[in-house]
Amino acid sequence: MTPPRHGAGAGQDDPHDPRAYEDPGAFEAAVHRLADPLNDPLPGPEPPAPQQQAPYEPQGAQQAPQEWYDPHGYQRDWYGHQEPVQPSPGASPPASAPYVPGPAAPPLPPADDAVESATAVLGRVDVGDPAVPAPRPEPEPESPAGSGGEAGGVPDEATPPPTGGRAERRRAAKGRGRRRSGPPPCPPGTATDGAPAKPMTRMEARRAAKAAKDSPAIVISRGIGELFITLGVLMLLFVTYQLWWTNVRADRLAGRETHKIQDDWAKHENTPVKQEAFEPGQGFAILHIPKLDVVTPIAEGTSKEKVLDRGMVGHYSEKPLKTAMPSDKQGNFALAGHRNTHGEPFRYINRLKPGDPIVVETREAYYTYEMTSVLPQTSPSNVSVIAPVPERSGFTEPGRYITLTTCTPEFTSTYRLIVWGKMVDERPRSKGMPDVLAD
């Protein structure tokens, strides 16, 4: 301990010198009046400013004692007594400038570890404070399949506890009970480490090729299915042909034959015509049914290929079914035609009512008939319906009649539908067409 200095000026510069007080007993008296002699300031002049510390010196050099003026006891209440931080051995000051310590900073609070991590410091920051941005959490690594963090909320023992802010700790706690799926299973024949799969033996290759082939049952069922599909497509094409294309083709042929007949009439207007002059399949007249909007040529014979399938109406002219011509004074002029497909000229003759006109146009005249009766159904072999005096027609004596025959029901040829009519007017072509056609 340095002895007190005596002489002039002693006690004037040092405030702790007892001789600074006038009375030798004044110091003890002042100390006893303090509530806390160790912390309360002593009466007297203002303490001098803190002394500047000496520049940094290497370890082992004499260092000046550090003074701290804490008149209100803040250092004690906040942080407690802290030892000054000693420089680490072998450390050297920066070469730019000598180390000049400033006023002593408040010491940090004690911690279990020597250095507290930055994540823990950031965790104490309130994320709701707009002035302090919240730390960005790092992505959590997923645990592999089968680890303790997969199911049941059991954490993996090898996984260290999360550190950092409150948001990161919450996410880590939620992730412990979440099921994490592992990588997808590798397909057979492939290596998990990326190496090429082991080649199969010849027996294994044969078994694999045999397993890849279809069984006979599968091949047969596939062939039957393809056959049914082909048959369905063919049937659809056939129906389209019968119901649509045959009508288109027959209408075209019938229209062409009508124009041919009219041109022939214009060339041989004054030449008499006999029945024997017509050949089978040759057109010689035109049939008009105004109610049904039917205009179709009449050809000699009832051949299916030469007459009926070409959209024309056939005249029964072959024995034993030979019938009269419109120009004959007595007889039954019988005609046949398709009800469905191939132009279907007689499809709606069942709609005719008694009194409806039926006109036959020839090179010489127009012959007008009125519908009188109908036979809805009869056998195809019943030829009496085209007799000179047809049976079941209501006619009882010879006359000039017309008979229309067709198949029934529609799209079948099981029975025959018969319509009869009686001639009511014969008009030469020189007088023009009858009123029923002019309207």
JOMOGI-V724967 format. One line per field, one symbol per residue. burial: 1 if it has 16 or more other ideal C-beta (glycine too) atoms within 10 Angstrom, else 0. A space follows every 50 residues. Layout:
BEGIN
burial=???
END
This chain:
BEGIN
burial=00000000000000000001100000100000000000000000000000 00100100000000000000000010000000000000000000000000 00000000000000000000011000000000001010000010001011 00001000100101100100010011000000000000000000000000 00000000000000000000000000000000000000000000011011 10110011001000100000000000010011111111100101111111 11000111111111111000001111100011111111111111111010 01000111111111111111110110010000001110010010100001 111111110000001111111110001000000101100
END
